[in-house]
Amino acid sequence: MSAWTKRGLVFDTARQGVGGWMRHSALTPTPYRIDDGRIRVYAGFRDADGVSRIGYVDVRADDPTAIVQVSAEPVLDIGRAGCFDDNGMILGDLVDAPGGLHLFYVGFQRVARAKFLAFTGLAVSRDGGHSFRRTQETPILDRAPGRSTIAAVHTAMHENGRWRLWYAVGDDWETIGGQPFPRYHIRHAETGDLAAIPREDQVCLRPQGSEYRIGRPRVYRRDGGYVMLFTRGNVTGEYFPGVAWSEDGIRWERRDEALGIALSADGWDSRTLCYPALIRQRDKLLMFYNGNDMGVDGFGVAEADADADAVRFDGGAHVLG
């Protein structure tokens, strides 16, 4: 029996978007609580050329299928020509920390001899998340041995003056049907200064079996430990979330069967389901996620009892209790 009840496609970007820069898709939807009545879902929205910019959709906290507001302009636009984020970006994470609301994002750049490069940037908002300014025009997590093509932060936790980061790293490509697809896995690092993230890190999860990529790690506190939702892809085209548990956030045990959600029989999430992100709303957990073709239709939501064994979390920011 599924632990999650699907509420359907919440934001159909082609139909409900503002056009222009928000023509289709809503990549890696990431919820952030604005106040008691609103949840803001930040995402990467694509224009007609497929270039994504960060914007948001506000939904009612007590009914996450009800849209309250859509950002008229991007909160973060693409970078200057030649920079690492000049061809689009997706949402990594949002963390309220000293200095403002920190937005970690993954910037994309087109190059001649690879499909793309993807590295992590940082922007900060001091107006409650309506607009963001880059801290620098270069990545905060850049190339290093073992991550020549991808270094994508998707969870950041700020605790006791230090940052813990979980991210996907890529170094090569898997050819499927004559087309290149990125190979990547999940790693962790810790730092006291986001301008000086150490190269030394730890492997958390690698692909297994027929998988060739495992990424978009969303890490939450649970029962004194941690739970991670991630998305895994295999050579036969499946693209679906998994779950792992950890006591320290570094050594992980996969329990994919515990996720408790499945593909729909038809419609926008019938072929793939990916990039889940959670937020607590009273006695419920809300899961915002993408469906077919990595979110080309927009994003949807599912809900579960917060006390269900399969989805039991503690409370707070990245602590869902």
Phi and psi in degrees as GROMACS dihedral restraints (atoms count N, CA, C in turn):
[ dihedral_restraints ]
;  ai    aj    ak    al  type     phi  dphi    fc
    3     4     5     6     1   -69.5    20    10
    4     5     6     7     1   137.2    20    10
    6     7     8     9     1   -78.0    20    10
    7     8     9    10     1   -18.1    20    10
    9    10    11    12     1  -109.8    20    10
   10    11    12    13     1   140.8    20    10
   12    13    14    15     1  -107.1    20    10
   13    14    15    16     1   117.7    20    10
   15    16    17    18     1   -75.1    20    10
   16    17    18    19     1   134.8    20    10
   18    19    20    21     1  -102.8    20    10
   19    20    21    22     1    -2.3    20    10
   21    22    23    24     1    99.4    20    10
   22    23    24    25     1  -175.6    20    10
   24    25    26    27     1   -73.0    20    10
   25    26    27    28     1   114.0    20    10
   27    28    29    30     1   -81.1    20    10
   28    29    30    31     1   -48.4    20    10
   30    31    32    33     1  -124.6    20    10
   31    32    33    34     1   108.1    20    10
   33    34    35    36     1   -89.4    20    10
   34    35    36    37     1   101.3    20    10
   36    37    38    39     1   -62.0    20    10
   37    38    39    40     1   -41.9    20    10
   39    40    41    42     1   -63.4    20    10
   40    41    42    43     1   -33.0    20    10
   42    43    44    45     1   -93.1    20    10
   43    44    45    46     1   -35.8    20    10
   45    46    47    48     1  -109.4    20    10
   46    47    48    49     1    -4.2    20    10
   48    49    50    51     1   -75.0    20    10
   49    50    51    52     1   174.8    20    10
   51    52    53    54     1   -93.1    20    10
   52    53    54    55     1     5.1    20    10
   54    55    56    57     1    77.3    20    10
   55    56    57    58     1  -175.8    20    10
   57    58    59    60     1    59.0    20    10
   58    59    60    61     1  -108.9    20    10
   60    61    62    63     1   -71.1    20    10
   61    62    63    64     1   -16.8    20    10
   63    64    65    66     1  -116.9    20    10
   64    65    66    67     1    65.2    20    10
   66    67    68    69     1   -87.0    20    10
   67    68    69    70     1   -41.5    20    10
   69    70    71    72     1  -157.5    20    10
   70    71    72    73     1   168.9    20    10
   72    73    74    75     1    69.3    20    10
   73    74    75    76     1   158.2    20    10
   75    76    77    78     1  -152.9    20    10
   76    77    78    79     1    81.0    20    10
   78    79    80    81     1   -75.9    20    10
   79    80    81    82     1   140.1    20    10
   81    82    83    84     1    43.1    20    10
   82    83    84    85     1    63.7    20    10
   84    85    86    87     1   -61.1    20    10
   85    86    87    88     1   131.8    20    10
   87    88    89    90     1  -132.3    20    10
   88    89    90    91     1   111.5    20    10
   90    91    92    93     1   -78.9    20    10
   91    92    93    94     1   144.9    20    10
   93    94    95    96     1  -144.3    20    10
   94    95    96    97     1   130.6    20    10
   96    97    98    99     1   -79.7    20    10
   97    98    99   100     1   119.7    20    10
   99   100   101   102     1   -82.7    20    10
  100   101   102   103     1   -46.5    20    10
  102   103   104   105     1  -160.0    20    10
  103   104   105   106     1  -171.1    20    10
  105   106   107   108     1   -62.3    20    10
  106   107   108   109     1   -26.5    20    10
  108   109   110   111     1  -100.3    20    10
  109   110   111   112     1   -13.6    20    10
  111   112   113   114     1  -132.3    20    10
  112   113   114   115     1   140.6    20    10
  114   115   116   117     1  -115.0    20    10
  115   116   117   118     1   128.5    20    10
  117   118   119   120     1   -99.0    20    10
  118   119   120   121     1   124.9    20    10
  120   121   122   123     1  -104.9    20    10
  121   122   123   124     1   106.6    20    10
  123   124   125   126     1   -84.0    20    10
  124   125   126   127     1   144.8    20    10
  126   127   128   129     1  -159.2    20    10
  127   128   129   130     1   170.3    20    10
  129   130   131   132     1   -98.6    20    10
  130   131   132   133     1   116.6    20    10
  132   133   134   135     1  -104.7    20    10
  133   134   135   136     1   135.3    20    10
  135   136   137   138     1   -97.6    20    10
  136   137   138   139     1   145.5    20    10
  138   139   140   141     1   -89.1    20    10
  139   140   141   142     1  -172.1    20    10
  141   142   143   144     1   -63.8    20    10
  142   143   144   145     1   -23.5    20    10
  144   145   146   147     1   -90.7    20    10
  145   146   147   148     1     1.5    20    10
  147   148   149   150     1    84.6    20    10
  148   149   150   151     1     8.4    20    10
  150   151   152   153     1   -86.6    20    10
  151   152   153   154     1   127.5    20    10
  153   154   155   156     1  -102.9    20    10
  154   155   156   157     1   145.0    20    10
  156   157   158   159     1  -129.7    20    10
  157   158   159   160     1   153.0    20    10
  159   160   161   162     1   -83.4    20    10
  160   161   162   163     1   127.5    20    10
  162   163   164   165     1  -141.4    20    10
  163   164   165   166     1  -164.5    20    10
  165   166   167   168     1  -149.7    20    10
  166   167   168   169     1   161.1    20    10
  168   169   170   171     1  -130.3    20    10
  169   170   171   172     1   122.0    20    10
  171   172   173   174     1   -88.6    20    10
  172   173   174   175     1   133.4    20    10
  174   175   176   177     1  -124.3    20    10
  175   176   177   178     1   160.4    20    10
  177   178   179   180     1   -71.1    20    10
  178   179   180   181     1   133.7    20    10
  180   181   182   183     1   -64.3    20    10
  181   182   183   184     1   -36.5    20    10
  183   184   185   186     1   -84.8    20    10
  184   185   186   187     1    -8.4    20    10
  186   187   188   189     1  -150.2    20    10
  187   188   189   190     1    86.1    20    10
  189   190   191   192     1   -68.4    20    10
  190   191   192   193     1    -1.3    20    10
  192   193   194   195     1   -89.7    20    10
  193   194   195   196     1    -6.9    20    10
  195   196   197   198     1   -97.4    20    10
  196   197   198   199     1   116.1    20    10
  198   199   200   201     1   -83.7    20    10
  199   200   201   202     1   132.7    20    10
  201   202   203   204     1  -100.9    20    10
  202   203   204   205     1   -42.0    20    10
  204   205   206   207     1  -158.3    20    10
  205   206   207   208     1   149.6    20    10
  207   208   209   210     1  -125.9    20    10
  208   209   210   211     1   136.2    20    10
  210   211   212   213     1   -65.5    20    10
  211   212   213   214     1   128.5    20    10
  213   214   215   216     1   -73.4    20    10
  214   215   216   217     1   -31.1    20    10
  216   217   218   219     1  -128.7    20    10
  217   218   219   220     1   160.0    20    10
  219   220   221   222     1   -62.9    20    10
  220   221   222   223     1   143.3    20    10
  222   223   224   225     1   -80.4    20    10
  223   224   225   226     1   -20.0    20    10
  225   226   227   228     1  -147.0    20    10
  226   227   228   229     1   118.7    20    10
  228   229   230   231     1   -92.2    20    10
  229   230   231   232     1   172.4    20    10
  231   232   233   234     1   -64.6    20    10
  232   233   234   235     1   159.3    20    10
  234   235   236   237     1   -77.7    20    10
  235   236   237   238     1   172.7    20    10
  237   238   239   240     1   -63.5    20    10
  238   239   240   241     1   145.8    20    10
  240   241   242   243     1   -52.7    20    10
  241   242   243   244     1   129.1    20    10
  243   244   245   246     1    96.7    20    10
  244   245   246   247     1   -14.5    20    10
  246   247   248   249     1   -82.5    20    10
  247   248   249   250     1   168.1    20    10
  249   250   251   252     1   -66.3    20    10
  250   251   252   253     1   -16.6    20    10
  252   253   254   255     1  -119.9    20    10
  253   254   255   256     1    32.3    20    10
  255   256   257   258     1   -84.9    20    10
  256   257   258   259     1    -2.3    20    10
  258   259   260   261     1  -126.0    20    10
  259   260   261   262     1    28.9    20    10
  261   262   263   264     1   116.6    20    10
  262   263   264   265     1   170.9    20    10
  264   265   266   267     1  -156.3    20    10
  265   266   267   268     1   157.9    20    10
  267   268   269   270     1  -125.3    20    10
  268   269   270   271     1   160.9    20    10
  270   271   272   273     1   -76.4    20    10
  271   272   273   274     1   133.9    20    10
  273   274   275   276     1   -99.6    20    10
  274   275   276   277     1   -65.5    20    10
  276   277   278   279     1  -160.9    20    10
  277   278   279   280     1   164.4    20    10
  279   280   281   282     1  -129.9    20    10
  280   281   282   283     1   126.0    20    10
  282   283   284   285     1  -137.3    20    10
  283   284   285   286     1   124.7    20    10
  285   286   287   288     1   -83.1    20    10
  286   287   288   289     1   110.9    20    10
  288   289   290   291     1  -139.9    20    10
  289   290   291   292     1   167.9    20    10
  291   292   293   294     1   -49.9    20    10
  292   293   294   295     1   128.8    20    10
  294   295   296   297     1   104.5    20    10
  295   296   297   298     1   -14.6    20    10
  297   298   299   300     1   134.4    20    10
  298   299   300   301     1  -173.3    20    10
  300   301   302   303     1   -82.2    20    10
  301   302   303   304     1   114.5    20    10
  303   304   305   306     1   -89.5    20    10
  304   305   306   307     1   123.9    20    10
  306   307   308   309     1  -110.3    20    10
  307   308   309   310     1   112.1    20    10
  309   310   311   312     1   -91.5    20    10
  310   311   312   313     1   129.7    20    10
  312   313   314   315     1  -138.3    20    10
  313   314   315   316     1   160.4    20    10
  315   316   317   318     1  -109.4    20    10
  316   317   318   319     1   114.9    20    10
  318   319   320   321     1   -93.6    20    10
  319   320   321   322     1   141.8    20    10
  321   322   323   324     1  -110.9    20    10
  322   323   324   325     1   143.2    20    10
  324   325   326   327     1  -137.3    20    10
  325   326   327   328     1   137.1    20    10
  327   328   329   330     1   -88.4    20    10
  328   329   330   331     1   135.7    20    10
  330   331   332   333     1  -132.9    20    10
  331   332   333   334     1   166.0    20    10
  333   334   335   336     1   -70.5    20    10
  334   335   336   337     1   -34.9    20    10
  336   337   338   339     1  -118.9    20    10
  337   338   339   340     1    18.1    20    10
  339   340   341   342     1  -144.8    20    10
  340   341   342   343     1   159.1    20    10
  342   343   344   345     1   -61.5    20    10
  343   344   345   346     1   -42.9    20    10
  345   346   347   348     1  -170.6    20    10
  346   347   348   349     1   167.9    20    10
  348   349   350   351     1  -117.7    20    10
  349   350   351   352     1   148.2    20    10
  351   352   353   354     1  -143.7    20    10
  352   353   354   355     1   111.6    20    10
  354   355   356   357     1  -131.9    20    10
  355   356   357   358     1   165.8    20    10
  357   358   359   360     1   -96.0    20    10
  358   359   360   361     1   129.8    20    10
  360   361   362   363     1  -113.7    20    10
  361   362   363   364     1   171.4    20    10
  363   364   365   366     1  -135.6    20    10
  364   365   366   367     1   133.1    20    10
  366   367   368   369     1  -132.0    20    10
  367   368   369   370     1   152.7    20    10
  369   370   371   372     1  -128.0    20    10
  370   371   372   373     1   139.2    20    10
  372   373   374   375     1  -110.5    20    10
  373   374   375   376     1   137.0    20    10
  375   376   377   378     1  -118.8    20    10
  376   377   378   379     1    14.5    20    10
  378   379   380   381     1  -123.6    20    10
  379   380   381   382     1    30.3    20    10
  381   382   383   384     1    79.8    20    10
  382   383   384   385     1    16.5    20    10
  384   385   386   387     1    96.3    20    10
  385   386   387   388     1    11.9    20    10
  387   388   389   390     1   -81.8    20    10
  388   389   390   391     1   -29.3    20    10
  390   391   392   393     1  -149.7    20    10
  391   392   393   394     1   155.1    20    10
  393   394   395   396     1  -133.1    20    10
  394   395   396   397     1   147.9    20    10
  396   397   398   399     1  -120.7    20    10
  397   398   399   400     1   134.6    20    10
  399   400   401   402     1   -62.4    20    10
  400   401   402   403     1   142.6    20    10
  402   403   404   405     1   -78.3    20    10
  403   404   405   406     1   -24.3    20    10
  405   406   407   408     1  -163.6    20    10
  406   407   408   409     1   162.7    20    10
  408   409   410   411     1   -90.2    20    10
  409   410   411   412     1    -0.4    20    10
  411   412   413   414     1  -112.0    20    10
  412   413   414   415     1   161.4    20    10
  414   415   416   417     1   -66.9    20    10
  415   416   417   418     1   148.8    20    10
  417   418   419   420     1   -85.9    20    10
  418   419   420   421     1   -23.3    20    10
  420   421   422   423     1  -126.2    20    10
  421   422   423   424     1   107.9    20    10
  423   424   425   426     1  -117.8    20    10
  424   425   426   427     1  -167.2    20    10
  426   427   428   429     1   -60.5    20    10
  427   428   429   430     1   146.8    20    10
  429   430   431   432     1  -161.7    20    10
  430   431   432   433     1   166.3    20    10
  432   433   434   435     1   -53.5    20    10
  433   434   435   436     1   128.1    20    10
  435   436   437   438     1    90.3    20    10
  436   437   438   439     1    -7.6    20    10
  438   439   440   441     1  -139.3    20    10
  439   440   441   442     1    64.2    20    10
  441   442   443   444     1   -79.1    20    10
  442   443   444   445     1   -20.9    20    10
  444   445   446   447     1  -122.0    20    10
  445   446   447   448     1   -28.9    20    10
  447   448   449   450     1  -138.1    20    10
  448   449   450   451     1   133.7    20    10
  450   451   452   453     1  -148.5    20    10
  451   452   453   454     1    93.5    20    10
  453   454   455   456     1  -121.5    20    10
  454   455   456   457     1   102.7    20    10
  456   457   458   459     1   -73.2    20    10
  457   458   459   460     1   129.8    20    10
  459   460   461   462     1  -126.9    20    10
  460   461   462   463     1    -4.1    20    10
  462   463   464   465     1  -143.6    20    10
  463   464   465   466     1   132.1    20    10
  465   466   467   468     1  -131.2    20    10
  466   467   468   469     1   129.2    20    10
  468   469   470   471     1  -119.7    20    10
  469   470   471   472     1   131.9    20    10
  471   472   473   474     1  -108.7    20    10
  472   473   474   475     1   114.6    20    10
  474   475   476   477     1  -140.4    20    10
  475   476   477   478     1   128.1    20    10
  477   478   479   480     1    53.2    20    10
  478   479   480   481     1    39.7    20    10
  480   481   482   483     1    79.5    20    10
  481   482   483   484     1     4.6    20    10
  483   484   485   486     1  -124.4    20    10
  484   485   486   487     1   159.1    20    10
  486   487   488   489     1  -111.3    20    10
  487   488   489   490     1   135.6    20    10
  489   490   491   492     1  -110.8    20    10
  490   491   492   493     1   130.1    20    10
  492   493   494   495     1  -124.3    20    10
  493   494   495   496     1   133.1    20    10
  495   496   497   498     1  -117.7    20    10
  496   497   498   499     1   132.9    20    10
  498   499   500   501     1  -151.7    20    10
  499   500   501   502     1   161.7    20    10
  501   502   503   504     1   -96.0    20    10
  502   503   504   505     1   139.2    20    10
  504   505   506   507     1  -124.7    20    10
  505   506   507   508     1   139.9    20    10
  507   508   509   510     1  -131.1    20    10
  508   509   510   511     1   147.3    20    10
  510   511   512   513     1  -137.7    20    10
  511   512   513   514     1   -10.3    20    10
  513   514   515   516     1  -158.4    20    10
  514   515   516   517     1  -169.6    20    10
  516   517   518   519     1  -134.4    20    10
  517   518   519   520     1   146.6    20    10
  519   520   521   522     1  -104.9    20    10
  520   521   522   523     1   125.7    20    10
  522   523   524   525     1   -92.4    20    10
  523   524   525   526     1   119.0    20    10
  525   526   527   528     1  -127.9    20    10
  526   527   528   529     1   120.6    20    10
  528   529   530   531     1    60.0    20    10
  529   530   531   532     1    30.7    20    10
  531   532   533   534     1    82.1    20    10
  532   533   534   535     1     1.7    20    10
  534   535   536   537     1  -114.4    20    10
  535   536   537   538     1   141.9    20    10
  537   538   539   540     1   -82.6    20    10
  538   539   540   541     1   135.6    20    10
  540   541   542   543     1  -128.0    20    10
  541   542   543   544     1   140.8    20    10
  543   544   545   546     1   -71.2    20    10
  544   545   546   547     1   138.9    20    10
  546   547   548   549     1   -96.5    20    10
  547   548   549   550     1   133.0    20    10
  549   550   551   552     1  -156.0    20    10
  550   551   552   553     1   163.4    20    10
  552   553   554   555     1  -143.8    20    10
  553   554   555   556     1  -178.4    20    10
  555   556   557   558     1  -111.4    20    10
  556   557   558   559     1   134.0    20    10
  558   559   560   561     1  -132.9    20    10
  559   560   561   562     1   171.3    20    10
  561   562   563   564     1  -137.8    20    10
  562   563   564   565     1   142.1    20    10
  564   565   566   567     1  -142.4    20    10
  565   566   567   568     1   162.2    20    10
  567   568   569   570     1  -132.1    20    10
  568   569   570   571     1   142.5    20    10
  570   571   572   573     1  -154.9    20    10
  571   572   573   574     1   153.7    20    10
  573   574   575   576     1   -95.2    20    10
  574   575   576   577     1    -7.6    20    10
  576   577   578   579     1  -142.7    20    10
  577   578   579   580     1   114.3    20    10
  579   580   581   582     1   -67.3    20    10
  580   581   582   583     1   -15.0    20    10
  582   583   584   585     1   -84.4    20    10
  583   584   585   586     1    -2.7    20    10
  585   586   587   588     1  -144.7    20    10
  586   587   588   589     1    61.2    20    10
  588   589   590   591     1   -72.5    20    10
  589   590   591   592     1   126.7    20    10
  591   592   593   594     1   -69.3    20    10
  592   593   594   595     1   151.5    20    10
  594   595   596   597     1   -74.2    20    10
  595   596   597   598     1   -24.0    20    10
  597   598   599   600     1   -71.2    20    10
  598   599   600   601     1   126.7    20    10
  600   601   602   603     1  -148.0    20    10
  601   602   603   604     1  -175.4    20    10
  603   604   605   606     1  -127.8    20    10
  604   605   606   607     1   140.7    20    10
  606   607   608   609     1   -74.5    20    10
  607   608   609   610     1   129.6    20    10
  609   610   611   612     1   -99.2    20    10
  610   611   612   613     1   -56.5    20    10
  612   613   614   615     1  -141.9    20    10
  613   614   615   616     1   140.3    20    10
  615   616   617   618     1  -118.6    20    10
  616   617   618   619     1   157.5    20    10
  618   619   620   621     1   -58.7    20    10
  619   620   621   622     1   152.1    20    10
  621   622   623   624     1  -135.9    20    10
  622   623   624   625     1   155.5    20    10
  624   625   626   627     1    62.3    20    10
  625   626   627   628     1  -128.3    20    10
  627   628   629   630     1   -85.6    20    10
  628   629   630   631     1     2.5    20    10
  630   631   632   633     1   -71.1    20    10
  631   632   633   634     1   146.9    20    10
  633   634   635   636     1  -124.2    20    10
  634   635   636   637     1    -8.5    20    10
  636   637   638   639     1  -147.4    20    10
  637   638   639   640     1   143.5    20    10
  639   640   641   642     1  -147.8    20    10
  640   641   642   643     1   118.8    20    10
  642   643   644   645     1  -158.7    20    10
  643   644   645   646     1  -160.0    20    10
  645   646   647   648     1    45.3    20    10
  646   647   648   649     1    57.0    20    10
  648   649   650   651     1   -70.3    20    10
  649   650   651   652     1   123.9    20    10
  651   652   653   654     1  -114.6    20    10
  652   653   654   655     1   112.4    20    10
  654   655   656   657     1  -108.4    20    10
  655   656   657   658     1   135.7    20    10
  657   658   659   660     1  -135.0    20    10
  658   659   660   661     1   151.6    20    10
  660   661   662   663     1   -76.0    20    10
  661   662   663   664     1   145.7    20    10
  663   664   665   666     1  -155.2    20    10
  664   665   666   667     1   123.3    20    10
  666   667   668   669     1    47.4    20    10
  667   668   669   670     1    42.9    20    10
  669   670   671   672     1    80.7    20    10
  670   671   672   673     1    -3.9    20    10
  672   673   674   675     1  -123.9    20    10
  673   674   675   676     1  -146.2    20    10
  675   676   677   678     1  -140.7    20    10
  676   677   678   679     1   149.4    20    10
  678   679   680   681     1  -126.3    20    10
  679   680   681   682     1   143.1    20    10
  681   682   683   684     1  -124.1    20    10
  682   683   684   685     1   129.9    20    10
  684   685   686   687     1  -100.1    20    10
  685   686   687   688     1   139.0    20    10
  687   688   689   690     1  -144.8    20    10
  688   689   690   691     1   173.7    20    10
  690   691   692   693     1  -122.5    20    10
  691   692   693   694     1   134.3    20    10
  693   694   695   696     1  -123.3    20    10
  694   695   696   697     1   140.2    20    10
  696   697   698   699     1  -125.6    20    10
  697   698   699   700     1   143.2    20    10
  699   700   701   702     1  -123.0    20    10
  700   701   702   703     1   174.2    20    10
  702   703   704   705     1   -70.6    20    10
  703   704   705   706     1   -13.4    20    10
  705   706   707   708     1   -91.5    20    10
  706   707   708   709     1     2.2    20    10
  708   709   710   711     1   101.0    20    10
  709   710   711   712     1    -3.6    20    10
  711   712   713   714     1   -69.5    20    10
  712   713   714   715     1   141.8    20    10
  714   715   716   717     1  -145.1    20    10
  715   716   717   718     1   107.8    20    10
  717   718   719   720     1  -155.4    20    10
  718   719   720   721     1   151.6    20    10
  720   721   722   723     1   -73.4    20    10
  721   722   723   724     1   158.9    20    10
  723   724   725   726     1  -133.8    20    10
  724   725   726   727     1   174.5    20    10
  726   727   728   729     1  -134.4    20    10
  727   728   729   730     1   142.7    20    10
  729   730   731   732     1  -139.8    20    10
  730   731   732   733     1   155.1    20    10
  732   733   734   735     1  -122.0    20    10
  733   734   735   736     1   150.5    20    10
  735   736   737   738     1  -153.5    20    10
  736   737   738   739     1   147.2    20    10
  738   739   740   741     1   -85.9    20    10
  739   740   741   742     1   -31.8    20    10
  741   742   743   744     1  -118.2    20    10
  742   743   744   745     1    -2.8    20    10
  744   745   746   747     1    82.7    20    10
  745   746   747   748     1     2.1    20    10
  747   748   749   750     1  -118.3    20    10
  748   749   750   751     1   -50.0    20    10
  750   751   752   753     1   -93.9    20    10
  751   752   753   754     1   121.7    20    10
  753   754   755   756     1  -121.1    20    10
  754   755   756   757     1   145.8    20    10
  756   757   758   759     1  -117.2    20    10
  757   758   759   760     1   120.6    20    10
  759   760   761   762     1   -76.4    20    10
  760   761   762   763     1   136.6    20    10
  762   763   764   765     1  -140.0    20    10
  763   764   765   766     1    63.1    20    10
  765   766   767   768     1   -57.7    20    10
  766   767   768   769     1   -30.6    20    10
  768   769   770   771     1   -68.0    20    10
  769   770   771   772     1   -15.1    20    10
  771   772   773   774     1   -79.6    20    10
  772   773   774   775     1    -7.9    20    10
  774   775   776   777     1   -64.3    20    10
  775   776   777   778     1   -42.8    20    10
  777   778   779   780     1    75.9    20    10
  778   779   780   781     1    32.6    20    10
  780   781   782   783     1  -139.4    20    10
  781   782   783   784     1   153.2    20    10
  783   784   785   786     1  -137.6    20    10
  784   785   786   787     1   166.3    20    10
  786   787   788   789     1   -63.0    20    10
  787   788   789   790     1   149.9    20    10
  789   790   791   792     1   -79.2    20    10
  790   791   792   793     1   160.3    20    10
  792   793   794   795     1   -66.5    20    10
  793   794   795   796     1   -31.1    20    10
  795   796   797   798     1  -156.7    20    10
  796   797   798   799     1   172.4    20    10
  798   799   800   801     1    95.8    20    10
  799   800   801   802     1  -159.4    20    10
  801   802   803   804     1   -69.6    20    10
  802   803   804   805     1   -20.0    20    10
  804   805   806   807     1  -126.6    20    10
  805   806   807   808     1    38.1    20    10
  807   808   809   810     1   -92.3    20    10
  808   809   810   811     1   -19.5    20    10
  810   811   812   813     1  -106.0    20    10
  811   812   813   814     1   -41.3    20    10
  813   814   815   816     1  -140.6    20    10
  814   815   816   817     1   155.7    20    10
  816   817   818   819     1  -141.7    20    10
  817   818   819   820     1   126.7    20    10
  819   820   821   822     1  -152.8    20    10
  820   821   822   823     1   167.0    20    10
  822   823   824   825     1    57.6    20    10
  823   824   825   826     1    47.9    20    10
  825   826   827   828     1   -69.8    20    10
  826   827   828   829     1   143.0    20    10
  828   829   830   831     1  -140.6    20    10
  829   830   831   832     1   141.2    20    10
  831   832   833   834     1  -112.7    20    10
  832   833   834   835     1   153.7    20    10
  834   835   836   837     1  -152.1    20    10
  835   836   837   838     1   144.3    20    10
  837   838   839   840     1   -87.6    20    10
  838   839   840   841     1   139.4    20    10
  840   841   842   843     1  -132.9    20    10
  841   842   843   844     1    96.9    20    10
  843   844   845   846     1    55.4    20    10
  844   845   846   847     1  -120.1    20    10
  846   847   848   849     1   -91.6    20    10
  847   848   849   850     1    12.6    20    10
  849   850   851   852     1  -118.5    20    10
  850   851   852   853     1   152.9    20    10
  852   853   854   855     1  -105.9    20    10
  853   854   855   856     1   134.8    20    10
  855   856   857   858     1  -106.8    20    10
  856   857   858   859     1   134.4    20    10
  858   859   860   861     1  -115.8    20    10
  859   860   861   862     1   112.6    20    10
  861   862   863   864     1   -93.2    20    10
  862   863   864   865     1   139.2    20    10
  864   865   866   867     1  -158.1    20    10
  865   866   867   868     1   165.9    20    10
  867   868   869   870     1  -103.0    20    10
  868   869   870   871     1   161.9    20    10
  870   871   872   873     1  -118.2    20    10
  871   872   873   874     1  -132.4    20    10
  873   874   875   876     1   -56.2    20    10
  874   875   876   877     1   146.6    20    10
  876   877   878   879     1    53.7    20    10
  877   878   879   880     1    40.3    20    10
  879   880   881   882     1    58.0    20    10
  880   881   882   883     1    34.7    20    10
  882   883   884   885     1    96.4    20    10
  883   884   885   886     1    22.8    20    10
  885   886   887   888     1   -61.2    20    10
  886   887   888   889     1   -29.6    20    10
  888   889   890   891     1   -81.8    20    10
  889   890   891   892     1   -28.1    20    10
  891   892   893   894     1   139.5    20    10
  892   893   894   895     1  -141.8    20    10
  894   895   896   897     1  -136.3    20    10
  895   896   897   898     1   155.2    20    10
  897   898   899   900     1  -124.8    20    10
  898   899   900   901     1  -177.7    20    10
  900   901   902   903     1  -142.6    20    10
  901   902   903   904     1   147.2    20    10
  903   904   905   906     1  -130.2    20    10
  904   905   906   907     1   158.4    20    10
  906   907   908   909     1  -132.6    20    10
  907   908   909   910     1   154.7    20    10
  909   910   911   912     1  -146.6    20    10
  910   911   912   913     1   158.4    20    10
  912   913   914   915     1   -66.1    20    10
  913   914   915   916     1   124.6    20    10
  915   916   917   918     1   -63.8    20    10
  916   917   918   919     1   -18.7    20    10
  918   919   920   921     1   -96.4    20    10
  919   920   921   922     1     2.4    20    10
  921   922   923   924     1   -63.4    20    10
  922   923   924   925     1   140.2    20    10
  924   925   926   927     1   -56.6    20    10
  925   926   927   928     1   -39.0    20    10
  927   928   929   930     1   -71.4    20    10
  928   929   930   931     1   -20.7    20    10
  930   931   932   933     1  -131.4    20    10
  931   932   933   934     1    32.9    20    10
  933   934   935   936     1   -79.1    20    10
  934   935   936   937     1   121.7    20    10
  936   937   938   939     1  -131.9    20    10
  937   938   939   940     1   158.8    20    10
  939   940   941   942     1   -83.6    20    10
  940   941   942   943     1  -174.3    20    10
  942   943   944   945     1  -110.0    20    10
  943   944   945   946     1   163.7    20    10
  945   946   947   948     1   115.8    20    10
  946   947   948   949     1  -164.9    20    10
  948   949   950   951     1   -80.4    20    10
  949   950   951   952     1   116.7    20    10
  951   952   953   954     1    64.2    20    10
  952   953   954   955     1    13.7    20    10
  954   955   956   957     1  -133.4    20    10
  955   956   957   958     1   100.7    20    10
  957   958   959   960     1   -99.4    20    10
  958   959   960   961     1    71.3    20    10
